Amino acid sequence: MSLHLLDLQPLKGQARSAKNLRPVSIATLADGTHVVVSRFGDPTWDFYPYIHQDNAPPATKRINWDIILQNGQRLTNPEHAELLLSAKDFIWSLFVDPVEGRKRPTMTTLRAKVVDLTPLLRWMAHLGIRRFADLNGIVFDYVPVAKAGQGERTIRADTAGKRLIIIEDLFHQRNKIDDALTAHPWPHETAMSLAGMTKAGGFKPQTKAIPDNLVHKLAAVALDYVQHRANSILTTIAAADAIEAALLDSGYSSSTRSLAKRKVASEAGFNGYDGLAVEANHLRTACYIVIGLFSGIRDSELTSIAESCISSGKSRDGCIDVLWLHGTIYKTGIRPKKWLVPAVVADAVDVLTCLTAPLREKMRSEEVELESMIRVAIGKEREHLAKRLATVRKQKDKLFLSSGSNGGKAAVLSNSATAGRLKSFCADHNINDELGQPYRLHTHQFRRTYARFVARAELGDLLTLREHFGHWSIDMTTYYADGGADEYEVDVELLEMVTAEKNIRQNEIMKNYLDSSSPLANGVHWLNEWRATVHTATNKEELIAEYASTITLNGTGHSWCIGNAKGTGCGGLCVFEADMCVDCNYGMIGPEYLPVWEGIAIQQKEALAMPDLGIPGKARAKRILDKAHEVIARLEVK
């Protein structure tokens, strides 16, 4: 990074010409030389040297001061020069000399501040106000504007709060810039209270998990691509590329080469080469879905993975085989990270490595060309080449590459591009919402969905994908619980999400038990007392949540256990000996387990019919069958 190269001297009192020449973004080249990317006076401040997430589109790494105003004019028009200068002064002051008590913001945060400031700039320009100082005494008039969206639609309270906090910052920075608010905008109020929030951060949006009825189909289709369709797609792409290369070497025209590629694809069962390209895009999206759904990592972390990102090993006690996915985490500073993953993630990584290999080779060739060109380039051309060279060097080993939305140049897929491909994947495979429309799948849903599935797996309550998650969640929990992972390895936030999901599911389970009169095969001795209290309670939800918080459920597959977590149960033996749960003081068996016990009864009858079972085996089967009949009878009581 080149942050240390930036001039952090205050802007106050400096002439406009001097300000305009000040660099706000500097890139360091491979030979150690530096190139100015953007200056204070430029209409765009490009912060690509400082924003490292590969999935961030180029536009999200820039501040574009050519802001469209209410009347169709732009902030960069000459008549708004004074307001533009004041806005730039203010935003840059937040970086060179932050608000008292705050740390220096990142360039991503600085860009977000401009987003928060933009509605104020538009309002001021519309009223003909050219200076922030002129807002003294009238800034309260802006509050309803800050709280309104397009067409006066009310926006979220946290968004309005950010728009009003930026005005408080204009007051806090009054001694650091030439134009600022000289009086507190609302002496007896706060931005948060005006926005309708009781405290800072009081509103936190809730990311929704992918619905159960859709996630199974989504995963099934994605896994089918990775495990079954990939070979055909990759083999056909290789054959088409080989034919094109041979014809190119022989001097054939582009139309002849295209015809040959279409023929190869059609003979392999695809709808021409265009159909093959669509399937290749779906294959890459399928890899994204599988890795995201079975690892729970963020989009920025997912797109950071590179060649050879999977490693294998053993847990520290040597008892568990584990696989690691290596990448980069950006949430708490840029650093290497590895995540414990199931084998299906490694399968997706292998497919993705093959699929995007040609693009990595293309980038490595481009790197050599750029290094040659930049030696003789000057001025803006040198800056342009330096930017592309920095991207190539950073991304040439990455897996999630594409050339479809970058002018033919290979680059890591942006978050928005991935979102578009996810929606296309759902549309083309009939993964629809409750209205019959293609499900609007978002990149951030995978993390929440993963946490939800792991929580359900650990509760013995997994509804779908059991073959992939069932054993995996046990391995993960055991490994972490035994101290087999350190801070470098553990995704603490993800484990907290899993815990939160387990609490949500536990509350759901207890609500089903306590807010009903359904028969119980076990648990009557203490649940009936709770049920009686809940049925007469004024606020059932609160009481159920209170009861649920006093216990910890574990799922056995045929019952709920509240003893093992406290060390007072059988230590988990009941998972293998179902009959132990029937009369256990720490067991709960409700109507949802009736099909399970019916199945247990059938299994034991089949076992008793086996001629070579032996006397001990028959005795065990008879004991379990009797208990199964007992449970079935209790649950079928009307």
N, C-alpha and C positions, 0 to 999 in steps of 0.2 A: 504494500500500500504506500501511497505517497502523501498521506495526510500531513506528515511532518514537514513537507515542503511548502505547505500553504502559509501565506502571510496572515497571521492572527492578530495583527494590529487593529485597534478600533477604527471604524469608518467615520466617526463623528468629526466634523470639521474639515474633512478632506474635500478637495475639489472634485467635481463630477468626472472630469477627464482622468484624474488619478484613480478614482474608484473603478471606472470602466476598464482600466488596464489590468486590474488585480486578478490573478488567476483564482478560480474557485474549484478547479479540477485539474489535476496533473497526473499523467501516466508515466510510469518508469519502463523503459524498453529493456530488452534482454542484455544489451551492452552496457547498461547502467546509466545511460543518458535519459533525460526527462523531456517530455513534450507536453505543452499546455493543451488541454482538451477544451476547456471553456474558461472564459473571462467574465468578470462581473457585468460588463456592458453587453454581453451576448444575449440574444433573445431566447436562447436555450442553454441551460446549465446541464451538461451531461456528466453524471456521476458514475459511469460504468466502472472506473478503476476502484470504486469503494463499495459497490453493491455486488456481492459475489454469488448470490443464488443463481444457478444456471437456469432455473425455471421461470425467472422474472423476465418478461418481455422487455426489449430495449426501451419502449416508451415509459415503463415504470421505473427506469433508472435515470430519468431526466425531469427537470423542471422546465416546463414550456411557459414562458412569460407572455406568449402571444394569446392571452386569454380572451375569449369571446365575451363581450359585454351584452347587456340587455337590449341595446338598440342595434345590435349587429356589428358595432364597431369593435376594435380590438385594443387591449391595454397597451400594445406597442405603437398605436397611432400617436403622432406628434402631440395632439391636444391632451393626451393623458401621460405625457412624459414625467410630470412632477409626481403623480400618483404611483407610476411604475417605479421611479427611483426610490420613493418612500417605502414601497413594498419590498424591494430588493434589499434596501438598507436594513429593514426590520428582520427579514428572514435570515440574512447573513449574520446579523448581530447575535441571533440565537445560537449560531455555531461558534463564532469567534469569542463571544463573551456571554455564556448562557445566563438565563434567569437565575438569580441568586438562589443557591441551595440545590440547583439541578446540575447533573453531569452534562457534558457536551453531547448533543444528540448525534445519532448516525445520519448519514445522508438520506436514508430511507425515511427517517422521522422528519427530517427537514422538508422532504418532498411532501409528506403528509400535512405538514403545517401549511404549505401553500394551498393544498386542497381545502383546509379549514378556513383559510383567509379569503379564498376566492369569492364566496357569496358576499362578504363585506365589501370587497373591491367593486363588485358589480353594483351593489346598492349605492355606494358612494359615487361612482361614475354616473349612475342614473340621476342622482340628485345634484350633480355638478360639484361635489365635494372633492377637492384635489389633495387635501392634506389630512393626516390623522389627527393633528392638533385641533382641527376644526370640528372634530366629533365631540369635543367637550360640551356636556350639557344636553346633547341630543342622542347620545348613544343608546338610551333606553328605547328609542324608536326602532332600533334595529332588532331588538329581541324577538318580536313576532316574525320578522323576516328570517332570522336564524332558525326558528323552530318550524318553518314552513318548507315544504319541498316544492317540486314543480306543480303548478296549478294549485298552490296553497294547500297541497296535501301534507298532513302532519308527518314529520319524520321521526325517527327513533330518538329517544331522549339523550342517549350517549352521543349521537351525532350533533344534536343541537348544543350539547354541553361543550364539545370540542370547538364549535364555532364561536361560543361565547368565551371560552378560556383564552382563545387567541387574542381577544380584546383586552382581557386582564393582563396578558403578556405585553401588549402594547404599552400599558401603564408601567409594568415592572421594568421595561427596557428604556424608560424615558430619559435616563441620564447617559445612555450609550449610543443614541442615534439622534439625528438632527430633527426628525419629525416624529412625535409620539403623543399619546394622551398624557396630559399633565395632571389630570385629576382621576381618582379611581372611578371607573365607569358606573359602579353601583355600590356606594359606601356601606350600605346595610344589607347587601345581598351577596350571593355567590353565583358563579356561572352555573353550578350544578343545581342549585335551588331554582334558579330561573328556568333551567331546562326541564324541570320537573323530576329531578333525581334527588333522593334523600341524602345520598353521599356519593363521593367519587367512586366510579366503577360499580355503582349500584345495579346497573343493567348489564348483563352478560348474555349475549346471544347463545342459544342452545343449538349446537349442530345435531341434526337428526341422523340416527343410524339408518342404514338401508333397510326398508321393511322386510320382515321375515319371508313374506310371500314372493319377494323379488330377488332377494340375495341368493337364494338357492339356485334359481334359474341363471342369474348373472354369473355365479361361480361355476355352474355346470358348463355353460357355454364357453367361458374363458378357459377352463381346464381342458375342455375338448380341443380347443385350438392349440394349447400348449402341449398336450399329451398325444394328440392324434392327428390334427391337421397340419401341424408345423412342418413335418418332414416333407409332405407333398409341396407345400408352399415354398420352402427353402430350396428344395431340389429343382423345382421349375424355374425359380428366379435365377439360380446358378446356370441352368441350361440356356435360358434366354440371354443372359449376360455373356455367356461363352460364345453363342452364335453371333451376337452383335459385335463382339470384339473381333471375331474371325472375319466377318464381312467388312468391318471397318479397315482392318489390315489389308484386305484385298481391294479396297477402293470403292466398295459399293455405296450407293446413295443412301441417304437417311430414310427415304421411303421404303427402299428394299429391306433395310435393316429392321424397320418397324414392322413390316409385313412378316418377316421371319420370326420376330419375337411374338407376334400375335398367334402365329401358327403353333409355335412351341407351347404357348399357354393354352390354346384351345385344345390341342391334342392331349394335354394333361388334365382336361376337364374343367378349365376355368373359362369364364366369359371373355375370351380374348386377353390381351395383355393389360388392358384397363381393369378388367375383372380381377386379374392376378394382383394388380397394384392395390385394389380395394381390400383384398384378402390379406395382403402384407400389412396394410395399415391396421386392420382388425387384429392381426396376430400380435403386433406391437402393443396395441391397446389391451389385448388379453393378458400379455405379460405384465403390464402395469396393474391390471385388476388383480391378478394372482399374487403379485408381490405385495401390493397395498393391502389386500384383504387378509393375507396370512402373515404379515409382519407388523402392521399397524403404524408404519412410519409416515412422516409427513411428506407432502409432495416435493418440497425442496430437498429433502433427504433422499427420497426415492430417485429423483433425477440426478442426484450427485453420484450414483453408483457407477463404477467403471469396470474395465476388464479385470478378471481375477478377483472379484469382490466376494467370493464365497470361500470360506475356509472351514475345515472340520477339526474336531478335537474331542476331548473327553472332559467331563466335569472334574472338579478338583479331587473328588474321591475316586475317580476312575470308573464310576458305575454307569454313567450316562453318556451316550454318544450325542454330540451336539454339532450343530452347524451355525456358522456366524455369517451374517451379511455385513460387509464393510462399506462405509460411506462417510458422509460429512454432515455434521449437525450445525445449524445456524442459529438455533433458538437462544442459546446462552453464550454466544461467541463462536467463532468458526473454529472447529476442532474435529479431529477424526472421531468416528463413532462406530461401534459394531453392535448388532442386534442378534439375539438368539432367534433362529427361524426354523420352521419345519422343512422337510425335504422338497416339498412341492415348490418352494421359493427358489431353490437351487435349479430345479427343472426349468422354471421360467427364465432364470438368468442365463442358462445355457442356450436356450432358444433365442433370447434377445441378443446374446453375444454374436451368434451366427447371422442373425437377421441384419444387424447394423454394422457388420464388419466392413462392407464396401465403403460406407460413409466415413468410418475412421481412417481407412486407407486413403480416401480422397482428401481428408483434412491433413494428413501427414504430408501428402504431396503438395498441398496448398501452402503448408508451413514453409517448405523449402523455397517455393516461388516468392512468398511474401518477404522472407528474409533477404532474398536477392533484390527485390524491388525497393525495399525500404532504405537500402544503402544509398540509393541515388535520388530518392524522393525528397521534396522540400515542401514547406508550408502546409496548406490544408491537406494536400495529397499524403504527406507523411503522417499527419494526424489520423487520417482515415485508414491508412494501412496499419498504423500502430494499433488502432482499436480492433481491427479484424484479426491481426496477429495475436493480440492478447486473448481474444475469444478462442482462436484455434488452439493455441498452446494449452489453454485451460480445459478445453472440452474434447480434445482429440482422442482421449481414452474412454470417454463416457459411453454408456449403453443406450440411453434414450435419445437417440439422434434422429433428425428428420431433415429433409431438404425441401419439403413441400411448401413451407410458408416463409421462406427466407431468401427469396430470389434465386433459388437453386443452390444456395450455399448451405452446407451441412451445419447444423447447430442443435443444441439440446432443446427439446420441446419446451415451450413456455407453458405456464399454468393455464392460460386461456386456450392455447392450442390443444392441450391435453383434455380440457373440459369439453371442447368441441368434438373431439374424437370419442370421448365417453358417451356423449349424447348420440352420436352417429352409430356407435356400437349397439346401444339400446334400441335405437330406431330400426336398425337392420336385422335385429334378432328378436323383435316383438317383446321386448322387456318394457311393459307399459304400466302406467300408474292406474289408479282407481277409475279415472275417466277414460281410459283406453288410449291415452296419449303416451308417446315415448317418454320413459322416466327420465327426469332431468337429474342425472347423476353428477355429483360434484366430487372433486378430488379430496376434499377434507372429510368426506363421509366415511372413508375407509378406516380411519383411525378409530372413530367412535364405534363403528361396526365391529372391528376387531376386538375392542375392549368388551363389547357386549357378548360376543361369542365366547371369548375366553372365560368371562364370568359365568356364563351359562354352562360351559363345559366343566368348570370347577365345581359347579353346583350339581353336576350330574343331570343337567336339564337342557342339554344341547338339542335344538330342534332340527337343525340341518347341518350338513357338512361334517357329520360325526367322524367319518373315516379320516378326515384331515385334521380336525381339531381335537378329537377326543383324547388320544394319547399325548398329543403335543402339549395341551394345557397342563397335563399332569407333569410332564418332563420339565416344563418351564417353571411351574410353581415349586417343584422339588428342588430344582437347581438354584433358584433364587433363595428359597427358604434355608437351604443348607450353606448359604454364604458362598456359593459357587460363582458369584459375579460381583464385581466391584462397581464403583460409581462410573467408571469408564464404560462398563458393559451394560449396566442397568438403565433402562429408560424409566426414570422415576415417575415422570408425569403420566406415562402410559399405565404403569402399575396403579397409580392413583385413580386413573379412569376406570381400570378394571374393578378396583375396590368400590368405586361409586356405582358402577353398573351392578355389582353383586348386591349392594345395599338396595338398589331400586328393585331388583328381581326378588330379593328377600321380602321386601314390603309387599310386592304383588302376591307372593305365595301366602304370606300371613293374612293378607286381606281376604284371599279366597277361602282360607280356613276359618277365619274369625267372623267374617260378615256373611255367614251362611249357616244352614242347619243340616248340611249334607252329612251322611253317616261317615264315621271314622273307624278304621280297623285297628288303629292304635293312636294314642294321644288324648283319648277322652278324659283321662284322669286329671289332666291340667288344662286342656284346651276348652272344655265345657265351661269352666269357671270364667275364663277369659271371654268366651263367646257371650255369656250372660251379661257381663259388664259392658261389652261392646254394643250389644243390642239395645241397651238402655242409655247409652252415652249420648250427650248432646252433639259432640263433635267426634264422630266415629273415626275419621281419617287420622286425626291427631293421636287418638288413643291407640289405634292399630300401629301407627309409626312408633309410638312409645314402647309398646310391647315388642315389636319387631327388633328394636334397637337393643333389647336386653338379651337376645340370643344370637347365636351364629349357626346358620344352617349349613349342613353338608349333604350333598346328594349321593345316594348309594346306587341309584338306578331303579330301586324298588321301594324306597322310603326316604324320608327326611330324617337326618340325625342332628340333634342339638348337643350331644355329649362329647364327641371326639374333639371338637375345637377347644373344649375346656379341660380335656385330659381326663374326663370322667366316664367315657364310654369304653368301647371294646378295642379302640385303637385302629379302627378301620377294618377289622376282620369281617364285619357284617357285609361288606361289599361282596365278599365271596360266599358267605353263609347267610343267605337271605332270611332263613327262619329265625335267626337271632333277633331280628328287628320286630317280630310280631308282638312280643310281650315286653320289650325293653322299655324302661322308664324314660329313655331319651329319644324314642322313636316316634315319628308321625307318619301315618299311612292314610291318605285320603283317596277320594274317588278317581283322581287322575292316574293312580297306580293299578286300578282294577285290570286293565288289559295286560299289564306286566305280570300280575299274579296269575291270571288265567293262562298266560304263556308258560309260567313256571309249573303250573299244574300239569299241563300237557307234556312238558319235558320230563317230568318225574314219572308220569304214566308210561311214556315211551321207554324210560330207563328201566322201570320195573318189568317191562315186557321182554327185556334183553335176557337171553338164557344164560349168558356167561357173566352176569353182573357180580355174583358172589353175595354171601350173606351180609358182610359189612356194607356193601354198596346198596343192597336192597333195603337194609335198615335205614340208611341215610336218606335214600329216595323216599321211603315211606314217611319218614319224619317230616321232610320238607313238604311232601304232598299234603299231609294232614294240616300243616300250618297254612299252606296255600288255600285249602278248602275253608279253613277258619277265616282267613282274610276275606275271601270272596263272599262268604256268608255275611260277614259284618258289613261289607260295603254294599251289598244288595238289599239290605234292610230298607224298607220304604217308610 
